[in-house]
Amino acid sequence: MRKVLIEWRNMSVLTIKGLSHVFDSKTLFNDADLSINNGEHVGIVGLNGAGKSTFMNIITGRLSQDAGEVKWLNGIRWGYLDQHADIDRSQSVMEYLRSSFGYLFDLNQKLEELYAEMATEEDMDKLDKLVNRSASMQEKLDESGFYDLDSQIKKVANGLGVNNFGYDTTISHLSGGQRAKLMLAKLLLEDLDVMLLDEPTNFLDLEQIEWLRKYLDGFKGTFILISHDTSFLNSVCKIIVNIENGMIKKYWGNYDEFLLQHEQNAKQYADSYERQQREIKKMEDYIARNKARAATAGMANSRKKMLDRIDVMQKPVSFEKPTFDFPYTLLVTKHLLDVKDLQVGYDKKAILPPISFEIGSTTKLWLRGTNGLGKTTILKTIMKRLPSIGGSFVFNPNAKVNYIEQDLVFRSKEINAITFMNETYPKMSQRDIRTQLARVGIKNDLATKSVGNLSGGEQVKIKLCALMQKESNILILDEPTNHLDVSAKEALFEALEKYEGAIILVSHEPMYAEKLCNKVFDIEF
């Protein structure tokens, strides 16, 4: 396959022409064009709700566009990392990973059947033909490294921390984050021409992100990546595609270079929009004044035809930074949480050595880990979502804890933000609920859309809004910046920095955590 790709070096592997799509009365794409060439490493960016995941769903054929053409180059092998995909949970981890090479296992099965047929064949001419066929099949298996597949699989899987939850483990026993890692490992093993990756770093730790960075940097094919981790985008992407104002615009350079170009383009677009609006207003005024007079009606009609032909620019995205604020309730004592020889795990089996640490009333702790298992389990254990296996943890009797989980779980994907807030805080008025949601950027129709139709970032904002309604003196936050765009992450950082209580933070973004936290606890095996 890679030999064929050499011939495609300067060819477009994906061509989009005239793409238009409206989702829940919002125009996401308006006659947009884009071309992705072979070998390009592309990052997709845009504000929460701009249409990044919708773009992925359209180019993978999961969603039909309203107009326009989406065309893949014939013969291209592409794959999509969809963290919400439903996979066969009855398989073991290794069985699932081996399915990346299903065609080789099928070939091996046919070869074994051929050998069985050869053992009973007495006609020498037929036997010669069978021998030749088997030799050809054997050569393909040898060239593909079939007999060393498990080591190939483990090289990739270990880099992403899959080995930490066991190759014999049944997928049904894995958490959502573990399944996401597993699906990413399988995608990388498939040796595709184009990889479509939607926030692949969300469930990875620092060491695993670094491994993935090196892998993608050396990837010879094409990838299209959605990520809100700007340092990751900077390190792996040579092209940035921005989705904004119904347009899809391609920028050459990394994320920092994109920002410089985008700022200038955004100003030019806003100026052009204002000029067009003034021209439209002048024409509308002229038509209104002159259409009723016989002497000028013809000119008014001519202006009306001109007005109808104008390709009206979309109003620039009115950016309003969300506001987060977590109310604090005073804790007189300095001692808040004592964790001593705590053992965490599943089915009475510990996954980590005993853990001990203390949290004071103003401690901001970064729970850091180089491997892909344990941090979320620790948080769920001290929140009593999972039973402890040994040791102890004791909160101060006056501790008031607020907790946000990594997984975006709602009672139902059909409920909307207002219903969720009303169920969480029944005494809040509808007016107060809408006001609080608007503060975090969930306003107007976003507040009444089903959460299943909102972006990941918008769903996180709803969860954070719920946290803002309850006083606390310790916040326990498991990857709170997942899915948030740059501006929302900045707003969250400002709120957490201002918060007077303690924080236990799990985050895969070192720049974010290092600036916020005054203490680090490393999880080590």
C-alpha positions in Angstrom: 0.0 0.0 0.0 2.8 2.4 0.8 4.3 1.9 -2.7 1.0 3.0 -4.2 1.0 6.1 -2.0 4.3 7.3 -3.6 2.3 7.8 -6.8 -0.3 9.8 -4.9 2.3 12.2 -3.3 0.8 15.4 -4.7 -2.8 14.1 -5.1 -5.8 15.1 -3.0 -6.9 12.1 -0.9 -10.0 14.1 0.2 -11.8 16.7 -1.8 -14.7 18.8 -0.5 -16.6 21.1 -2.8 -19.6 23.4 -2.0 -20.3 21.7 1.4 -23.4 23.1 3.1 -25.0 21.8 6.3 -27.5 23.1 8.8 -27.8 21.4 12.2 -30.6 22.3 14.5 -31.2 25.6 12.6 -27.5 26.6 12.9 -25.5 26.9 9.6 -22.3 25.0 10.3 -21.0 24.9 6.7 -22.0 27.3 3.8 -20.6 26.4 0.4 -17.3 25.4 1.9 -14.4 23.9 0.1 -11.4 21.9 1.3 -8.6 19.7 -0.2 -6.4 17.4 1.9 -3.3 16.1 0.1 -1.5 12.8 0.7 1.0 13.0 3.5 -0.5 16.1 5.2 -0.7 16.2 8.9 -3.8 18.3 9.6 -5.3 19.7 12.8 -9.0 20.7 12.9 -9.8 23.6 15.3 -12.8 25.8 16.1 -14.9 27.0 19.0 -17.0 24.5 20.9 -20.1 23.8 18.7 -18.5 25.1 15.5 -19.0 21.8 13.8 -15.7 19.8 14.1 -17.3 16.5 15.0 -20.0 17.1 12.5 -17.3 17.6 9.9 -15.8 14.2 10.9 -19.2 12.5 10.7 -19.9 14.0 7.2 -16.5 12.9 5.7 -16.9 9.4 7.2 -20.4 9.1 5.7 -22.1 8.8 9.1 -24.0 12.0 8.4 -25.3 13.3 5.0 -24.6 16.8 4.1 -27.3 19.1 2.8 -25.4 20.0 -0.3 -22.0 19.7 -1.8 -19.6 16.9 -2.7 -17.3 14.9 -0.4 -15.0 12.6 -2.4 -12.2 10.2 -1.2 -9.5 9.2 -3.7 -10.2 5.7 -5.1 -8.3 3.0 -3.3 -7.6 5.0 -0.1 -7.8 3.1 3.1 -9.0 5.3 5.9 -10.1 4.7 9.5 -11.9 6.8 12.2 -11.3 6.9 15.9 -14.8 7.3 17.4 -14.5 7.1 21.1 -18.3 6.5 21.4 -18.4 3.6 19.0 -20.0 0.4 20.2 -17.5 -2.5 19.9 -17.9 -6.2 20.7 -17.4 -6.3 24.5 -17.3 -10.1 24.7 -13.8 -10.2 23.1 -10.6 -10.0 25.1 -8.3 -7.1 24.6 -5.8 -9.2 22.5 -8.6 -10.7 20.4 -9.8 -7.2 19.5 -6.3 -6.0 18.7 -5.6 -9.0 16.5 -8.7 -8.2 14.5 -6.6 -5.4 12.9 -5.0 -8.2 11.0 -8.1 -10.2 10.3 -7.1 -10.6 6.6 -3.9 -12.3 7.7 -5.6 -14.7 10.1 -8.1 -15.5 7.3 -5.2 -16.2 5.0 -3.5 -18.4 7.6 -6.8 -20.4 8.0 -7.0 -20.9 4.3 -3.4 -22.1 4.3 -4.1 -24.6 7.0 -7.1 -25.9 5.1 -4.9 -26.2 2.0 -2.3 -28.2 3.9 -5.0 -30.5 5.1 -6.2 -30.9 1.5 -2.6 -31.6 0.3 -2.2 -34.4 2.9 -5.0 -36.4 1.2 -4.5 -35.4 -2.4 -3.2 -38.3 -4.6 -3.3 -36.7 -8.0 0.2 -35.3 -8.6 -0.9 -32.5 -11.0 -3.4 -31.2 -8.5 -0.9 -31.6 -5.7 1.6 -29.5 -7.6 -1.0 -26.7 -8.0 -1.8 -26.9 -4.3 1.9 -26.7 -3.4 2.3 -23.6 -5.6 -0.7 -21.9 -4.1 0.4 -22.7 -0.5 3.9 -21.4 -1.3 2.5 -18.1 -2.5 0.2 -17.8 0.6 3.1 -18.8 2.9 5.3 -16.1 1.3 2.6 -13.4 1.9 2.4 -14.4 5.6 6.1 -14.3 6.0 6.4 -10.9 4.4 3.7 -9.5 6.5 5.4 -10.6 9.8 2.4 -12.8 10.6 4.3 -15.1 12.9 5.5 -12.1 15.0 2.2 -10.3 15.1 1.7 -10.4 18.9 5.0 -8.5 19.5 4.0 -6.0 16.8 0.7 -5.5 18.5 2.2 -5.1 22.0 4.8 -2.6 20.7 1.9 -0.2 19.8 -0.5 -1.2 22.6 2.2 -0.9 25.3 3.0 2.6 24.1 -0.6 3.6 24.8 -0.7 1.8 28.2 -3.1 -0.9 27.1 -0.8 -3.5 28.8 -1.7 -2.0 32.1 -5.2 -3.5 32.1 -4.2 -6.9 30.7 -4.4 -8.5 27.3 -6.7 -11.3 28.6 -9.2 -8.9 30.1 -12.7 -8.9 28.6 -13.6 -5.6 27.0 -16.8 -5.4 29.0 -14.7 -4.9 32.1 -12.9 -1.8 30.7 -13.8 1.8 31.5 -14.8 4.2 28.8 -11.3 5.7 28.8 -9.6 2.3 28.6 -11.9 1.3 25.6 -10.8 4.6 23.9 -7.2 3.7 24.3 -7.9 0.2 22.9 -9.7 1.6 19.8 -6.8 4.0 19.2 -4.3 1.2 19.4 -6.3 -0.9 16.9 -6.5 2.1 14.5 -2.7 2.6 14.6 -2.1 -1.1 14.0 -4.2 -1.1 10.8 -1.5 0.7 8.8 -4.0 3.0 7.1 -3.4 5.6 4.4 -5.5 8.2 6.3 -6.3 8.3 10.0 -9.2 10.4 11.4 -8.6 11.1 15.0 -11.2 12.9 17.3 -9.4 14.0 20.5 -7.1 11.0 20.8 -5.2 12.4 23.8 -8.2 12.7 26.0 -7.6 9.5 27.9 -3.8 9.4 27.6 -1.2 10.2 30.3 1.9 12.3 29.7 4.1 9.4 28.7 1.5 8.0 26.3 0.9 11.4 24.7 4.6 11.7 24.1 4.7 8.2 22.5 1.7 9.1 20.3 3.4 12.4 19.4 6.5 10.6 18.1 4.3 8.0 16.3 2.3 10.6 14.5 5.3 12.8 13.7 6.9 9.8 11.9 3.6 8.7 10.2 4.1 8.6 6.4 0.4 8.8 5.6 -2.2 11.5 6.2 -4.0 12.2 9.4 -6.8 14.6 10.3 -6.8 15.4 14.0 -9.3 17.2 16.3 -7.7 18.3 19.5 -8.0 21.1 22.0 -4.5 20.4 23.3 -2.7 23.2 21.6 0.8 22.0 22.6 0.0 18.6 21.0 -1.3 20.3 17.8 1.8 22.4 17.7 4.1 19.4 17.8 2.4 17.1 15.3 0.4 19.2 12.8 1.9 21.1 9.9 -1.5 22.3 8.6 -4.4 23.8 10.6 -8.0 23.8 9.3 -10.2 26.2 11.1 -14.1 25.9 11.1 -15.7 29.3 11.6 -18.5 31.4 10.1 -19.7 28.5 8.0 -16.4 28.3 6.3 -13.5 25.7 6.3 -10.2 27.5 5.9 -6.8 25.9 5.5 -3.7 27.4 7.1 -0.1 26.2 6.5 2.0 26.0 9.7 1.5 24.8 13.2 -1.1 26.1 15.7 1.0 29.1 16.8 1.5 30.2 13.2 -2.2 29.7 12.6 -3.2 32.0 15.4 -1.1 34.8 13.9 -2.7 34.4 10.4 -6.2 33.8 11.8 -6.2 37.1 13.9 -5.4 39.1 10.7 -8.0 37.2 8.6 -10.7 37.5 11.3 -10.2 41.3 11.3 -10.4 41.4 7.5 -13.6 39.3 7.5 -15.2 41.4 10.1 -14.4 44.6 8.2 -15.8 43.0 4.9 -18.9 41.9 6.7 -19.5 45.4 8.1 -19.0 47.0 4.6 -21.4 44.5 3.0 -24.0 45.2 5.7 -23.8 48.9 5.2 -24.2 48.4 1.4 -27.2 46.1 1.9 -28.8 48.7 4.3 -28.3 51.5 1.7 -29.9 49.3 -1.0 -32.8 48.3 1.3 -33.4 52.0 2.2 -33.4 53.0 -1.4 -35.8 50.3 -2.4 -38.2 51.2 0.5 -38.2 54.9 -0.5 -38.6 54.4 -4.3 -40.7 51.2 -4.9 -44.0 53.0 -4.5 -43.3 55.9 -6.9 -44.0 55.2 -10.6 -41.1 57.3 -11.7 -38.5 55.4 -9.7 -40.2 51.9 -9.3 -38.1 50.5 -12.2 -34.9 51.6 -10.5 -36.1 50.2 -7.2 -36.9 46.8 -8.8 -33.4 46.8 -10.4 -31.8 47.4 -7.0 -34.0 44.6 -5.6 -32.6 42.2 -8.2 -29.1 43.2 -7.4 -29.8 42.8 -3.7 -31.2 39.3 -4.3 -28.0 38.3 -6.1 -25.7 39.3 -3.3 -24.0 36.4 -1.5 -24.6 37.5 2.0 -21.7 36.9 4.4 -22.4 35.1 7.7 -22.2 37.3 10.7 -18.8 36.8 12.4 -19.0 34.5 15.4 -19.8 36.6 18.4 -17.2 35.3 20.8 -18.1 35.6 24.5 -15.8 34.0 26.9 -17.6 31.8 29.4 -17.4 32.6 33.1 -16.9 30.0 35.8 -17.0 30.5 39.5 -16.9 27.9 42.3 -18.4 29.2 45.6 -16.2 28.4 48.6 -17.4 27.6 52.1 -14.9 28.2 54.9 -13.0 25.3 56.5 -11.4 26.4 59.8 -9.0 23.5 60.2 -6.0 23.1 57.9 -6.4 19.4 57.6 -8.9 18.2 54.9 -8.1 14.7 53.7 -5.8 11.9 54.9 -5.1 9.0 52.6 -3.1 6.2 54.2 -2.0 3.0 52.5 -5.0 3.1 50.3 -5.4 0.2 47.8 -7.6 0.6 44.8 -8.7 -1.8 42.1 -11.5 -4.0 40.9 -12.9 -7.4 41.9 -10.9 -7.2 45.2 -7.7 -7.0 43.1 -5.4 -4.1 43.7 -4.0 -2.4 40.6 -1.5 -0.1 42.4 0.8 -0.3 45.4 -0.6 1.3 48.6 -1.0 5.0 48.3 -0.6 7.7 51.0 -0.9 11.4 50.8 -2.5 14.4 52.7 -4.5 17.3 51.5 -4.6 20.6 53.4 -7.3 23.2 53.1 -5.5 25.2 50.4 -3.6 22.3 48.7 -3.9 22.2 45.0 -2.7 18.7 44.1 -1.9 17.4 40.6 -2.4 13.7 40.7 0.1 12.7 38.0 0.8 9.4 36.4 3.0 8.1 33.6 0.9 5.0 33.1 -2.7 4.6 31.9 -4.4 3.2 34.9 -5.1 4.2 38.4 -5.8 8.0 38.8 -9.4 7.8 37.9 -9.8 4.7 40.0 -8.3 6.6 43.0 -10.7 9.4 42.6 -13.7 7.1 42.3 -12.6 5.2 45.4 -12.3 8.3 47.6 -15.6 9.5 46.2 -17.0 6.0 47.3 -18.0 5.2 43.7 -15.8 2.1 44.0 -15.0 0.1 47.2 -11.5 0.3 48.5 -9.5 -2.9 48.7 -7.3 -1.9 51.7 -6.0 1.1 53.7 -8.1 4.1 54.5 -9.1 7.6 53.5 -10.7 10.1 55.9 -12.2 13.5 55.0 -12.5 16.2 57.6 -16.1 16.1 59.0 -16.7 19.6 57.6 -15.4 18.8 54.2 -17.7 19.7 51.4 -16.7 18.0 48.1 -17.6 18.8 44.5 -16.6 16.2 41.9 -16.6 16.1 38.1 -16.0 12.8 36.4 -14.0 12.3 33.3 -16.8 10.5 31.4 -19.6 12.7 30.1 -22.5 10.6 31.6 -26.0 12.0 31.7 -29.2 10.2 32.7 -30.2 10.3 29.1 -28.8 11.8 26.0 -32.3 13.0 25.2 -32.5 15.5 28.1 -31.5 19.1 27.6 -29.3 21.4 29.8 -32.4 23.0 31.5 -33.9 19.6 32.4 -30.5 18.4 33.7 -30.1 21.5 35.9 -33.7 21.3 37.1 -33.3 17.7 38.1 -30.0 18.4 39.9 -31.3 21.6 41.6 -35.1 21.3 41.8 -35.5 24.5 43.8 -33.8 26.7 41.1 -36.2 28.8 39.0 -36.2 28.5 35.2 -34.9 32.1 35.0 -31.9 31.3 37.3 -31.1 28.1 35.5 -31.0 30.0 32.1 -28.9 32.7 33.7 -26.4 30.3 35.1 -26.2 28.3 31.9 -25.7 31.5 29.9 -22.7 32.3 32.1 -20.8 29.2 30.9 -21.9 29.8 27.2 -25.0 27.6 27.1 -27.6 30.1 26.0 -30.6 30.4 23.8 -31.2 27.2 21.7 -28.2 25.4 23.2 -30.0 25.3 26.5 -33.0 23.4 25.0 -31.1 21.0 22.6 -30.8 17.4 23.8 -27.3 16.9 25.2 -26.7 14.2 22.6 -26.8 16.9 20.0 -24.3 19.1 21.8 -20.5 19.0 21.4 -18.3 17.5 24.0 -17.2 20.9 25.1 -20.8 22.1 25.6 -21.5 19.0 27.6 -18.6 19.7 29.9 -19.8 23.3 30.4 -23.2 22.0 31.6 -21.4 19.7 34.1 -19.3 22.6 35.3 -22.3 24.8 35.6 -23.9 22.3 38.0 -20.7 22.4 40.1 -21.0 26.2 40.3 -24.3 25.9 42.2 -23.0 24.2 45.3 -20.6 25.5 47.9 -17.5 23.4 48.5 -14.0 23.5 50.1 -12.5 20.8 47.9 -12.9 20.3 44.2 -12.0 16.9 42.7 -11.6 17.2 39.0 -10.9 14.4 36.6 -9.7 15.8 33.3 -12.0 18.8 33.4 -10.4 20.4 30.3 -11.2 17.5 28.0 -13.2 18.8 25.0 -13.0 22.5 26.1 -11.7 25.0 23.5 -8.9 27.3 24.3 -11.0 30.2 25.6 -13.1 28.0 27.9 -9.9 26.4 29.3 -8.5 29.8 30.1 -11.8 30.8 31.8 -11.7 27.6 33.9 -8.1 28.2 34.9 -8.9 31.7 36.1 -11.8 30.3 38.2 -9.7 27.5 39.7 -6.8 29.8 40.4 -9.2 32.1 42.3 -10.8 29.3 44.2 -9.9 29.4 47.9 -10.3 25.8 48.7 -8.4 22.6 47.9 -8.2 20.9 44.6 -7.3 17.4 43.5 -6.7 17.5 39.7 -6.1 14.8 37.1 -4.9 16.4 33.9 -2.9 15.3 30.9 -1.9 18.9 30.1 1.3 19.6 32.1 1.4 23.4 31.3 -2.1 23.7 32.7 -1.6 21.6 35.8 1.9 23.0 36.6 0.6 26.6 36.6 -2.4 25.8 38.8 -1.1 23.3 41.4 1.3 23.7 44.3 1.8 20.0 45.0 2.4 16.9 42.8 1.7 13.3 43.7 3.1 10.8 41.1 1.3 7.5 40.6 3.9 4.8 40.1 3.8 1.0 39.7 
